[in-house]
Amino acid sequence: MQEVIHYPNLKTMLMVEKVLKDAETTLTREEIKEKLPTQIMHQTLNVILDYMEQRGLILDGHKGVLWTHNDSPKLREAISKGTEI
C-alpha cells in the first residue's frame, strides 16, 4: 500500500457513509465524489472505502461500491434464533 498523504476526518467518513447508504445501486468513486457536499481527494476516498470494506460495511467491485451492512435489530434477532441445517 502506498503512503497516505491525507487521512480522513470523522465528518468526511460520515458523509461518504451517508452517500453510500442512501444509494439504491452501486456507485463509482467519481459518482460518490459528485454526491458529496464538499470536495474530497481521491486518495482520501480510497482510504475510507478500504476501511469500510475491511469492516464488512461495503462491497467494492469492478462495477462500483455498494453498501451492504444491515444493522436491523429484527435481522439480528432472526439470525440469533435461527437453526443450522
Secondary structure, DSSP 8 states (H G I E B T S, - for coil): ----S----HHHHHHHHHHHHH-SS-B-HHHHHHHSSS---HHHHHHHHHHHHHTTSEEEETTEEEE-----HHHHHHHHH----
